[in-house]
Amino acid sequence: MRRLLYEAQRSLASPVRNPRMATVIGRLLGAAFLVCFGTGLYSHFLQQPLPGMRLPTRPEFLYQFTEGTHIIAGIACFPLLLAKLYIVFPDLFAYPPVRSFVHLLERASTALFVGASLLQITIGLINTYHWYPWPFPFRQVHFALAWVLIGSLALHIGIKLPIIARFWRKRADYGPGTDHLTDAVPVERVAGSEAERLWGSSRPTGLTGRLIAYLDATPPADEKVSRRGFLATVGVAVATVVGLTAGQTFAPLDAVNVFGPRKKGVGQQGVPVNRTSKQANVTEAVIAGWTLTVVHGGLERSFTRAELERMPQTEVTLPIACVEGWSQMATWRGVRLRDLADLVGAGEETSFTLVSLEERGSFRQTQMGPEYVRDPLTLVALELNGETLDLEHGYPARMIAPGRPGVLQTKWLSRIEAITA
């Protein structure tokens, strides 16, 4: 077993597989995960705010930016994580497999971190395409996994902190027994005469050996070429996957949006659609005789669409920004929600429940805090981009507010009811 482990570790030796490179890629990966975690928490609390939590409504494109950044950082994690695994995976063949309790803790935290990371970014990416080939609820599992991932990352950093501190900055000499061009403790030095006794001085042969030698070959005159080439490859991979996806959020990259599940300007009235009327089971028959009911305390008022159109109208330009990362700026026209709230005597601190015509769905009912209710940009929208709201965008009326996820911009709005303490 020792011979196999030594042979595997030696055959995988490469100038890019060293603590310095692991630290460089690791801090980029850690930063990407922290960005994902922070923006993900913000999205979570927008959808499920804690009691008394008030969230910002300005700038109005805030959620468009944070969620777009969340998806972009998550996509960047794919090449960064694969690069980190490429650097460190020969450590799987270390002998003995466990040297101490701290070493066991290190290997366990690494296994947990890698497993949670791969699962988290994979299901997150698949979610952007509205495909759910698993039996568990995505939102709850994604949220729980985020804490597991960050916790295992913190534990891993804590255990590896001496090595991280030692190799954080580039320098010519990293100390006794360490060569910054090779592994911190090269296989030959670890194995010593024991390795020679087990297998002699021969290198791996056969197709596998030649393939590994080709992949890890380094020009002897300048070993830095291999590391620079590796970093360049990782950089190109990150730029490619991000650049070919980010156009669904950031307009300057729209022309090269190849992998994004949504594209700006494609959809009814020039705006993409996530949940269709067919999926929501909202038909022309369902909206026949529609009225919007506004309730506060014992006072209840109903408005037909014609009555809403006769009320003072406000036009705003706000993005529709979805949790899958895509967004689209649009012009909306309708009645300010605060005007409807005043008509039923709602106070400045009143929150409301918004109810859709759709019969089922996680966001059939959503809640809106007073910071949104009283915002002058929050509308019961009747028009989109100068046209009567299309059924796919929530006709007869929908909610639009600044800084809110698309799932909370209730379509096919039927009832607005004050939340009593």
RAGI-V319730 format. One record per residue. N is the residue number from 1. RES is the residue in one letter. SS is DSSP state (H for helix, E for strand, C for the rest). PHI is phi as a letter, one per 20 degrees, with the letter a starting at -180 (999 if undefined). OMEGA is omega in radians with two decimals (* if undefined). Layout:
# RAGI-V319730
n->{N,N}
res->{RES,RES}
ss->{SS,SS}
phi->{PHI,PHI}
omega->{OMEGA,OMEGA}
This chain:
# RAGI-V319730
n->{1,2,3,4,5,6,7,8,9,10,11,12,13,14,15,16,17,18,19,20,21,22,23,24,25,26,27,28,29,30,31,32,33,34,35,36,37,38,39,40,41,42,43,44,45,46,47,48,49,50,51,52,53,54,55,56,57,58,59,60,61,62,63,64,65,66,67,68,69,70,71,72,73,74,75,76,77,78,79,80,81,82,83,84,85,86,87,88,89,90,91,92,93,94,95,96,97,98,99,100,101,102,103,104,105,106,107,108,109,110,111,112,113,114,115,116,117,118,119,120,121,122,123,124,125,126,127,128,129,130,131,132,133,134,135,136,137,138,139,140,141,142,143,144,145,146,147,148,149,150,151,152,153,154,155,156,157,158,159,160,161,162,163,164,165,166,167,168,169,170,171,172,173,174,175,176,177,178,179,180,181,182,183,184,185,186,187,188,189,190,191,192,193,194,195,196,197,198,199,200,201,202,203,204,205,206,207,208,209,210,211,212,213,214,215,216,217,218,219,220,221,222,223,224,225,226,227,228,229,230,231,232,233,234,235,236,237,238,239,240,241,242,243,244,245,246,247,248,249,250,251,252,253,254,255,256,257,258,259,260,261,262,263,264,265,266,267,268,269,270,271,272,273,274,275,276,277,278,279,280,281,282,283,284,285,286,287,288,289,290,291,292,293,294,295,296,297,298,299,300,301,302,303,304,305,306,307,308,309,310,311,312,313,314,315,316,317,318,319,320,321,322,323,324,325,326,327,328,329,330,331,332,333,334,335,336,337,338,339,340,341,342,343,344,345,346,347,348,349,350,351,352,353,354,355,356,357,358,359,360,361,362,363,364,365,366,367,368,369,370,371,372,373,374,375,376,377,378,379,380,381,382,383,384,385,386,387,388,389,390,391,392,393,394,395,396,397,398,399,400,401,402,403,404,405,406,407,408,409,410,411,412,413,414,415,416,417,418,419,420,421}
res->{M,R,R,L,L,Y,E,A,Q,R,S,L,A,S,P,V,R,N,P,R,M,A,T,V,I,G,R,L,L,G,A,A,F,L,V,C,F,G,T,G,L,Y,S,H,F,L,Q,Q,P,L,P,G,M,R,L,P,T,R,P,E,F,L,Y,Q,F,T,E,G,T,H,I,I,A,G,I,A,C,F,P,L,L,L,A,K,L,Y,I,V,F,P,D,L,F,A,Y,P,P,V,R,S,F,V,H,L,L,E,R,A,S,T,A,L,F,V,G,A,S,L,L,Q,I,T,I,G,L,I,N,T,Y,H,W,Y,P,W,P,F,P,F,R,Q,V,H,F,A,L,A,W,V,L,I,G,S,L,A,L,H,I,G,I,K,L,P,I,I,A,R,F,W,R,K,R,A,D,Y,G,P,G,T,D,H,L,T,D,A,V,P,V,E,R,V,A,G,S,E,A,E,R,L,W,G,S,S,R,P,T,G,L,T,G,R,L,I,A,Y,L,D,A,T,P,P,A,D,E,K,V,S,R,R,G,F,L,A,T,V,G,V,A,V,A,T,V,V,G,L,T,A,G,Q,T,F,A,P,L,D,A,V,N,V,F,G,P,R,K,K,G,V,G,Q,Q,G,V,P,V,N,R,T,S,K,Q,A,N,V,T,E,A,V,I,A,G,W,T,L,T,V,V,H,G,G,L,E,R,S,F,T,R,A,E,L,E,R,M,P,Q,T,E,V,T,L,P,I,A,C,V,E,G,W,S,Q,M,A,T,W,R,G,V,R,L,R,D,L,A,D,L,V,G,A,G,E,E,T,S,F,T,L,V,S,L,E,E,R,G,S,F,R,Q,T,Q,M,G,P,E,Y,V,R,D,P,L,T,L,V,A,L,E,L,N,G,E,T,L,D,L,E,H,G,Y,P,A,R,M,I,A,P,G,R,P,G,V,L,Q,T,K,W,L,S,R,I,E,A,I,T,A}
ss->{C,H,H,H,H,H,H,H,H,H,H,C,C,C,C,C,C,C,H,H,H,H,H,H,H,H,H,H,H,H,H,H,H,H,H,H,H,H,H,H,H,H,H,H,H,H,H,C,C,C,C,C,C,C,C,C,C,C,C,C,C,H,H,H,H,H,H,H,H,H,H,H,H,H,H,H,H,H,H,H,H,H,H,H,H,H,H,H,H,H,H,H,H,C,C,C,C,C,C,C,H,H,H,H,H,H,H,H,H,H,H,H,H,H,H,H,H,H,H,H,H,H,H,H,H,H,H,C,C,C,C,C,C,C,C,C,C,H,H,H,H,H,H,H,H,H,H,H,H,H,H,H,H,H,H,H,H,H,H,H,H,H,H,H,H,H,H,C,C,C,C,C,C,C,C,C,C,C,C,C,C,C,C,C,C,C,H,H,H,H,H,H,H,H,H,H,H,H,H,C,C,C,C,C,C,H,H,H,H,H,H,H,H,H,H,H,C,C,C,C,C,C,C,H,H,H,H,H,H,H,H,H,H,H,H,H,H,H,H,H,H,H,H,C,C,H,H,H,C,C,H,H,H,H,H,H,C,C,C,C,C,C,C,C,C,C,C,H,H,H,C,C,C,C,C,C,H,H,H,H,C,C,C,H,H,H,H,C,C,C,C,E,E,E,E,E,C,C,E,E,E,E,E,C,H,H,H,H,H,H,C,C,C,E,E,E,E,E,E,E,E,C,C,C,C,C,E,E,E,E,E,E,E,E,E,E,H,H,H,H,H,H,H,C,C,C,C,C,C,C,C,E,E,E,E,E,C,C,C,C,C,C,C,C,E,E,E,E,C,H,H,H,H,C,C,C,C,C,E,E,E,E,E,E,C,C,E,E,C,C,H,H,H,C,C,C,C,E,E,E,C,C,C,C,E,H,H,H,C,C,C,C,E,E,E,E,E,E,C,C,C}
phi->{999,f,f,f,f,f,f,f,f,f,f,e,f,b,g,e,e,b,g,f,f,f,f,f,f,f,f,f,f,f,f,f,f,f,f,g,f,f,f,f,f,f,f,f,f,f,e,c,f,f,g,n,f,d,d,f,d,c,f,f,e,g,f,g,f,f,f,f,f,g,f,f,f,f,f,f,f,f,f,f,f,f,f,f,f,f,f,d,f,f,f,f,e,f,c,f,g,c,d,a,f,f,f,f,f,f,f,f,f,f,f,f,f,f,f,f,f,f,f,f,f,f,f,f,f,f,f,f,e,l,d,c,e,c,e,d,f,f,g,f,f,f,f,f,f,f,f,f,f,f,f,f,f,f,f,f,f,f,f,e,g,g,f,f,f,f,d,f,d,f,b,f,c,d,o,f,m,c,d,f,e,c,f,g,c,g,g,f,f,f,f,l,f,f,f,f,f,f,c,m,d,f,e,g,d,n,f,f,f,f,f,f,f,f,f,d,f,c,g,f,f,b,f,f,g,f,f,f,f,f,f,f,f,f,f,f,f,f,f,f,f,f,f,e,c,f,f,f,d,d,g,g,d,g,f,d,f,e,e,f,f,c,c,g,n,d,q,g,l,m,c,g,c,e,e,e,f,f,f,e,m,d,d,g,f,f,e,f,m,f,c,d,d,d,c,b,m,e,e,c,c,d,c,f,f,f,f,f,f,e,f,g,d,c,d,c,d,c,e,e,c,d,f,f,o,e,b,b,f,b,d,d,c,r,e,f,f,f,f,f,f,f,f,d,m,f,f,f,d,e,e,c,d,d,d,e,f,f,e,b,p,f,d,f,c,c,d,c,f,f,f,e,g,e,f,f,e,e,c,e,f,d,c,c,l,m,c,g,g,f,g,f,d,o,g,e,b,b,e,b,b,f,m,d,f,g,f,e,e,g,e,l,f,c,b,c,c,f,e,e,f}
omega->{3.13,3.13,3.14,-3.12,3.10,-3.11,3.13,-3.11,-3.13,-3.11,-3.13,-3.14,-3.12,3.10,-3.14,-3.11,-3.13,-3.08,3.14,3.14,3.09,3.12,-3.14,-3.13,-3.12,-3.14,3.04,3.12,3.11,3.11,3.13,3.13,3.11,3.07,3.10,-3.10,-3.12,3.14,3.09,3.08,3.13,3.11,-3.14,-3.10,2.97,-3.11,3.14,-3.09,3.05,3.13,3.13,-3.11,3.07,-3.03,-3.06,3.07,3.12,-0.13,-3.03,3.11,-3.04,-3.11,3.06,-3.13,-3.06,-3.10,3.04,3.09,3.12,-3.12,-3.14,3.12,3.11,3.12,3.12,-3.13,-3.10,3.14,3.14,3.13,3.10,3.10,3.13,3.12,3.11,-3.11,-2.93,-2.98,3.02,3.10,3.07,-3.06,3.14,3.10,-0.04,-3.08,3.12,-3.08,-3.11,3.11,3.12,3.11,3.07,3.12,3.12,-3.11,3.12,3.14,3.10,3.13,3.13,-3.12,-3.13,-3.14,3.13,-3.12,-3.12,-3.14,-3.07,-3.09,3.14,-3.14,3.07,3.12,-3.13,3.12,-3.13,3.11,3.12,3.09,-3.05,-3.10,-3.12,-3.05,-3.05,3.10,-3.01,-3.00,-3.10,-3.12,3.14,3.14,-3.13,3.14,3.14,3.12,3.09,-3.11,-3.11,3.11,3.13,3.07,3.12,3.11,-3.14,3.12,3.13,-3.14,-3.08,-3.01,3.12,3.12,3.14,-3.14,-3.09,-3.04,-3.09,-3.12,3.11,3.06,-3.04,-3.07,-3.12,3.06,-3.10,3.06,-3.09,3.08,-3.06,3.09,-3.13,3.09,3.13,3.05,-3.03,-3.11,-3.10,-3.11,3.10,-3.05,-3.14,-3.13,3.11,3.12,-3.14,3.14,-3.07,-3.06,-3.12,-3.05,-3.09,3.05,-3.14,3.12,3.11,-3.07,-3.12,3.14,3.13,3.13,3.13,3.12,3.13,-3.10,-3.05,-3.09,-3.13,3.08,-3.07,-3.09,-3.08,-3.07,-3.12,-3.13,-3.11,-3.12,3.11,3.11,3.12,3.12,3.11,3.13,3.11,3.13,3.11,3.14,3.12,-3.13,-3.11,-3.08,3.10,-3.09,-3.11,3.13,-3.00,-3.14,3.09,3.11,-3.03,-3.00,-3.12,-3.13,-3.08,-3.09,-3.12,3.08,-3.10,-3.03,-3.11,-3.13,3.10,3.12,-3.11,3.08,-3.12,-3.10,3.11,3.12,3.07,-3.14,3.12,-3.14,3.08,-3.14,-3.08,3.10,3.10,3.10,-3.14,-3.11,3.06,-3.08,3.08,3.13,-3.12,-3.07,3.10,-3.14,-3.06,2.94,3.05,-3.11,3.11,-3.01,2.98,-3.10,3.13,-3.10,-3.13,3.10,3.14,-3.10,2.98,3.11,3.13,3.11,3.08,3.14,3.14,3.11,3.11,-3.08,3.11,3.11,-3.14,3.03,-3.09,3.07,2.86,-3.02,-3.04,-3.09,3.10,3.04,-3.11,3.12,-3.11,3.04,-3.13,3.10,-3.09,3.12,-3.14,-3.07,3.09,-3.13,-3.12,3.07,3.10,3.11,3.13,-3.12,3.11,3.04,3.13,-3.13,-3.09,-3.08,-3.11,3.02,-3.10,2.95,3.14,-3.06,-3.13,3.05,-3.12,-2.99,-3.13,-3.10,-3.09,-3.07,3.04,3.03,3.09,3.13,-3.13,3.14,-3.07,3.13,3.08,-3.12,-3.06,3.13,-3.10,3.13,-3.13,-3.06,2.75,-2.96,3.11,-3.12,3.09,3.12,3.05,-3.14,3.04,-3.10,3.10,3.11,-3.13,3.12,2.98,3.09,0.27,-3.12,3.10,3.09,2.98,-3.10,-3.13,3.00,-3.12,3.06,-3.13,-3.13,3.11,3.10,-2.92,3.06,3.13,-3.05,-3.11,-3.06,3.07,-2.99,-3.14,3.10,3.13,-3.10,*}
